[in-house]
């Protein structure tokens, strides 16, 4: 935590406003507690909070994947496209769910759906096709969610 001393009163320690706000949130959530002049992490409470997000016995399961994907979003938009293949695939599966099964989409429609999530909709579209989650027609004009009846087997 960043602190600075008041020049007029060297014994007074100030915390930046944002820091105080974050500490208040952590304290209110029961994740930290005051112990005199210092803060102490409450490991039991942190473990319990993590258990709510990804219950024990579900490691690598749908709940854990959902939590990891949710962490990639801020205000409904992807903060950064993950580089790790496993996390990127989880994100792409999530994005593929935004497309209706059985519906054919023109490229501008696909771009609009993906642009709602991230500015680099072209990369997302390419990743979806490369992973076989969206299927592109031979002429490249239309797309369908993979697994749909009548979807073109061509992915490139």
Secondary structure as UniProt FT lines:
FT   STRAND          3..5
FT   TURN            10..11
FT   STRAND          13..15
FT   HELIX           17..28
FT   TURN            29..30
FT   STRAND          32..35
FT   TURN            36..37
FT   STRAND          38..41
FT   HELIX           43..53
FT   TURN            56..57
FT   TURN            59..60
FT   HELIX           62..70
FT   TURN            71..72
FT   STRAND          73..74
FT   TURN            75..76
FT   STRAND          77..78
FT   HELIX           85..96
FT   TURN            97..98
FT   TURN            101..102
FT   STRAND          104..106
FT   HELIX           107..115
FT   TURN            116..117
FT   HELIX           121..130
FT   TURN            131..132
FT   STRAND          134..136
FT   TURN            138..139
FT   STRAND          142..145
FT   TURN            146..147
FT   TURN            149..150
//
